[in-house]
Amino acid sequence: MKFKKYLMFLLVAALAVVLVACGGSEEENTEDTGSEEAASEDTASEDTASEDTEETDSESTELDGSVVIDGSGTVYPLMARLAEEYMINEQPGVSVEVSRAGTSAGFEKFLMEDGTDFNDASRQIKEEEQAKADELGIEVMELKVALDGLTIVTSPENDWATELTEQQVKDIFLGEYTNWSDINPEWPEEQIQTYGPNENHGTYEFFYENILEEQDLVEGIDLQQEYSTLVTLVSEDTNAIGFFGFGYYDSNQDKINAVSVDFGDGPVAPSLDTIAEDGDYAGFTRPVFTYLNTNNATEKAQVLDYALYVMNSTNEFAGETGFAPIPDEEAQALVEELEGLK
């Protein structure tokens, strides 16, 4: 009997050892699993932190504030198109305000304390304007954005003056002719009515200084501030002839005609193919600009960013707003100059 009790004691002791061993293994597995879960959580935390950092970096490139632009009515369609694209697809937090007081009037708003950030111009800055900038301590950068073709326009009812020589155009606006028949006896004996933009516009100054060589325009010419008004006046006057940038003709071809101009090698119609500084329409081709206040560009990130966008994108949108593009190498050189302001 004692022997049986002794065997039973050994069996219970052995079973206890097995149970303790199994229990220890389970605890070790539990501890291992806990370590793996902790490591997994740490990795996930690191990934999340990395994603948060990337999102923060991305958000840091988003800009806000405003960019204020005034100046040339001729350049306005191009700059307004660029501004629209920029605000929709590039920097929705930035408000780009584009107005069209005219080149000269725009420079007055640009060259003042707390003036505009950009001034669009259909001519280059004048010496007295540059002197004003120097006096105010405003650093000005000239950005050439496109090429424009000065376009001579008539009423759709005018089916005779479809072609004119460069000299005939000059003589009309100098008052050398009174009636159409003075140019060609087969043309109507009706008085020529002349139209153009007023003195606020660089187009007027370009025409007066470069085409007419600073000779006075014909007495009685009807000069207007708004190009849309000019389009209407010319379209409704059979004996009208006017001048402005190609873009306003291009967007109103159903209302007005463009005169082909003979510069000595036969008549040339203005078009995106002929408008070029060394092309067939070179005689009436001119560069157009926007001028940047570089002080503002170095102080306000959105102003510099918009300037870079303009020079990187202007050739993409020039054609659809009635301008011929500038050479790509010229645009790129200006981009690099702007990059230097960072």
C-alpha positions in Angstrom: 0.0 0.0 0.0 2.8 2.3 0.9 4.5 1.5 -2.4 1.3 2.5 -4.4 1.1 5.8 -2.5 4.7 6.4 -3.4 4.0 5.8 -7.1 0.9 8.1 -7.0 3.1 10.9 -5.5 5.7 10.6 -8.3 3.0 10.7 -11.0 1.4 13.9 -9.5 4.8 15.6 -9.2 5.7 14.8 -12.8 2.4 16.2 -14.0 3.0 19.4 -12.0 6.4 19.8 -13.7 4.8 19.4 -17.2 2.1 21.9 -16.4 4.6 24.5 -15.1 6.7 24.0 -18.2 3.7 24.5 -20.5 2.6 27.6 -18.6 6.0 29.1 -18.9 6.1 28.6 -22.7 2.7 30.2 -23.1 3.9 33.3 -21.1 7.0 33.5 -23.2 4.9 33.4 -26.4 2.6 36.0 -25.0 5.6 38.3 -24.2 7.0 37.7 -27.7 3.7 38.5 -29.4 3.4 41.6 -27.3 6.9 42.7 -28.5 6.0 42.1 -32.1 2.8 44.1 -31.8 4.7 46.9 -30.1 7.2 46.9 -32.9 4.4 47.0 -35.4 2.8 49.9 -33.7 6.1 51.8 -33.6 6.6 51.2 -37.3 3.1 52.4 -38.1 3.7 55.5 -35.9 6.9 56.2 -37.9 5.0 55.8 -41.2 2.3 58.1 -40.0 4.8 60.7 -38.8 6.5 60.4 -42.2 3.2 61.0 -44.0 2.4 64.0 -41.7 5.8 65.5 -42.5 5.3 65.0 -46.3 1.9 66.6 -46.0 3.3 69.5 -44.0 6.1 70.0 -46.6 3.5 70.0 -49.4 1.3 72.5 -47.6 4.2 74.8 -47.0 4.4 75.4 -50.8 0.9 76.7 -50.8 0.8 80.5 -51.0 -1.8 83.2 -50.1 -2.1 87.0 -50.4 -2.6 89.1 -53.5 -0.9 90.1 -56.7 -1.9 93.5 -58.1 -1.4 94.2 -61.8 -2.5 97.3 -63.9 -1.4 98.9 -67.2 -1.7 98.1 -70.9 -5.2 97.3 -72.3 -3.4 95.5 -75.2 -1.5 93.1 -72.8 -4.6 92.7 -70.6 -6.2 89.7 -72.4 -2.9 87.7 -72.1 -2.3 88.6 -68.4 -5.9 88.0 -67.5 -5.7 84.5 -69.0 -2.5 83.8 -67.2 -4.0 85.0 -63.9 -7.1 82.9 -64.3 -5.0 79.8 -65.0 -2.7 80.5 -62.1 -5.5 81.0 -59.6 -7.4 77.8 -60.7 -4.5 75.4 -61.2 -1.4 76.7 -59.4 -2.2 78.7 -56.3 -5.9 78.9 -55.4 -5.0 80.8 -52.2 -3.6 83.8 -54.2 -5.8 86.5 -55.6 -4.4 88.0 -58.8 -6.1 91.3 -59.7 -5.6 92.5 -63.3 -6.8 95.9 -64.4 -6.2 97.9 -67.7 -5.8 101.6 -67.1 -3.4 101.9 -70.0 0.4 101.7 -70.1 1.2 105.3 -69.0 -1.6 105.5 -66.5 -0.5 102.1 -65.2 3.1 103.3 -64.7 1.7 106.1 -62.5 0.1 103.5 -60.2 3.2 101.3 -60.3 5.8 104.0 -59.5 4.5 105.1 -56.2 4.8 104.1 -52.5 2.8 100.8 -52.1 2.2 100.7 -55.8 1.1 97.8 -58.0 3.3 94.7 -58.2 3.3 94.6 -62.0 2.7 97.1 -64.8 1.7 95.7 -68.2 3.1 97.8 -71.0 2.8 97.8 -74.8 6.0 99.9 -75.0 9.2 100.0 -73.0 9.6 102.1 -69.9 10.5 105.7 -70.6 13.6 107.5 -69.2 11.5 109.7 -67.0 9.6 106.7 -65.6 12.8 104.9 -64.9 14.1 108.0 -63.1 11.0 108.1 -61.0 11.6 104.5 -60.0 15.2 105.3 -59.1 14.1 108.2 -57.0 11.6 106.0 -55.1 14.1 103.2 -54.7 12.0 100.8 -56.7 14.0 98.1 -58.5 12.2 97.4 -61.8 12.6 94.3 -64.0 11.5 94.3 -67.6 9.8 91.0 -68.6 9.1 90.6 -72.3 6.0 88.4 -72.6 4.9 88.3 -76.2 4.9 89.9 -79.7 2.0 92.0 -81.0 1.2 93.2 -84.5 -0.2 96.7 -84.8 -3.3 96.1 -86.9 -5.1 98.6 -89.2 -8.8 97.9 -89.2 -11.9 99.0 -91.2 -15.6 98.4 -91.3 -16.9 95.1 -92.9 -18.7 97.4 -95.4 -15.4 98.8 -96.6 -14.6 96.6 -99.6 -12.1 98.9 -101.2 -9.3 99.6 -98.8 -8.3 96.0 -98.2 -4.7 96.7 -99.0 -2.6 99.8 -98.3 1.1 100.6 -98.4 2.9 101.5 -95.2 3.2 105.0 -96.4 -0.5 105.3 -97.2 -1.3 104.2 -93.7 1.0 106.9 -92.3 -0.5 109.6 -94.6 -4.0 108.7 -93.6 -3.3 109.2 -89.9 -1.2 112.3 -90.7 -4.2 113.9 -92.5 -2.6 113.9 -96.0 -5.8 112.5 -97.4 -9.3 113.8 -96.7 -11.4 111.4 -98.8 -10.9 107.8 -99.8 -10.8 109.0 -103.4 -7.7 111.0 -102.7 -5.9 107.7 -102.3 -7.5 106.0 -105.3 -9.9 107.8 -107.7 -11.9 104.6 -108.0 -12.6 104.6 -104.3 -15.7 106.5 -102.8 -15.6 110.2 -102.6 -16.3 110.0 -98.9 -14.4 111.5 -95.9 -12.1 109.2 -94.1 -12.9 108.8 -90.4 -9.9 107.9 -88.2 -10.0 106.1 -84.8 -7.4 104.9 -82.3 -6.7 104.5 -78.6 -6.0 107.6 -76.5 -2.8 108.9 -74.9 -3.0 106.6 -71.9 -2.2 103.6 -74.1 1.2 102.4 -75.1 -0.3 101.5 -78.5 -1.0 105.2 -79.1 2.6 106.1 -78.1 4.1 103.3 -80.3 2.0 104.5 -83.3 2.9 108.1 -82.7 6.6 107.6 -81.9 7.6 104.6 -84.1 5.2 104.7 -87.0 4.5 108.4 -87.4 7.9 109.4 -86.1 6.4 111.8 -83.6 4.4 113.8 -86.2 1.0 114.9 -85.0 -2.0 112.7 -85.7 -4.7 114.0 -88.1 -6.9 116.7 -86.6 -10.3 115.3 -85.5 -9.2 111.7 -84.9 -11.5 109.9 -82.5 -9.3 108.6 -79.6 -10.9 106.2 -77.0 -9.9 104.7 -73.7 -11.7 101.4 -74.2 -10.8 99.1 -77.0 -14.2 97.6 -77.0 -15.6 101.0 -77.8 -13.2 101.4 -80.7 -14.3 98.0 -82.1 -17.9 99.2 -82.1 -17.2 102.6 -83.6 -15.2 101.2 -86.4 -17.6 98.4 -87.1 -20.5 100.8 -87.4 -18.8 103.4 -89.6 -18.4 102.5 -93.3 -15.7 105.1 -93.7 -13.8 104.3 -90.6 -10.2 103.2 -90.3 -8.5 102.6 -86.9 -5.5 101.0 -85.3 -4.9 98.8 -82.3 -3.2 95.5 -81.2 -3.8 92.3 -83.2 -5.6 90.6 -80.3 -8.6 92.9 -80.4 -9.0 92.3 -84.2 -8.5 88.6 -83.7 -11.3 88.3 -81.2 -13.6 90.5 -83.3 -13.2 89.2 -86.8 -16.9 89.0 -87.2 -17.2 92.8 -86.7 -14.1 94.3 -88.4 -11.7 93.8 -91.2 -7.9 93.9 -91.1 -6.0 95.7 -93.8 -3.0 94.0 -95.4 0.0 96.3 -95.4 2.7 96.4 -98.1 6.1 97.1 -96.6 7.8 96.9 -99.9 7.5 93.3 -100.9 3.8 93.0 -101.4 0.8 93.2 -99.0 1.0 91.2 -95.8 -2.0 90.4 -93.6 -1.3 90.4 -89.8 -1.4 86.9 -88.3 0.3 84.8 -85.8 2.5 83.4 -88.6 3.6 86.9 -89.9 3.9 88.8 -86.7 7.6 88.6 -85.8 10.5 90.9 -85.2 12.2 89.5 -88.3 9.1 88.3 -90.2 6.9 89.6 -93.0 5.0 91.9 -90.7 8.1 93.2 -88.9 7.3 96.8 -89.8 4.3 96.8 -87.5 5.5 94.2 -85.0 6.4 95.2 -81.4 7.3 93.4 -78.2 5.0 93.8 -75.2 6.0 93.6 -71.6 5.1 93.4 -68.0 7.3 95.3 -65.5 8.0 93.7 -62.1 8.6 95.6 -58.8 11.4 93.4 -57.6 11.3 94.9 -54.1 7.8 93.4 -53.8 8.9 90.2 -55.4 11.6 89.6 -52.8 9.3 90.6 -49.9 6.2 88.7 -51.0 6.6 85.1 -52.1 3.4 85.1 -54.2 4.6 88.0 -56.3 7.8 86.2 -57.3 5.9 82.9 -57.8 3.5 84.6 -60.2 6.3 86.2 -62.1 8.0 82.8 -62.6 4.6 81.4 -63.7 4.2 84.1 -66.3 7.5 83.5 -67.9 7.2 79.8 -67.8 3.7 79.8 -69.3 3.4 82.9 -71.5 4.2 81.1 -74.8 1.5 78.5 -74.0 -1.3 81.1 -73.8 0.1 83.8 -76.2 -1.6 82.5 -79.3 -5.0 82.0 -77.9 -5.1 85.7 -76.8 -3.8 87.1 -80.1 -0.1 87.3 -79.6 2.9 85.7 -81.2 5.3 83.9 -78.8 8.7 85.1 -77.9 11.7 82.8 -78.5 11.9 80.1 -75.9 15.5 80.9 -75.1 14.4 84.5 -74.2 11.7 83.3 -71.9 14.1 80.8 -70.2 16.7 83.5 -69.7 14.2 85.6 -67.8 13.1 82.6 -65.7 16.7 82.2 -64.6 17.0 85.9 -63.8 13.9 85.6 -61.7 15.2 82.5 -59.9 18.1 84.6 -58.8 15.8 86.7 -56.7 15.0 83.8 -54.4 
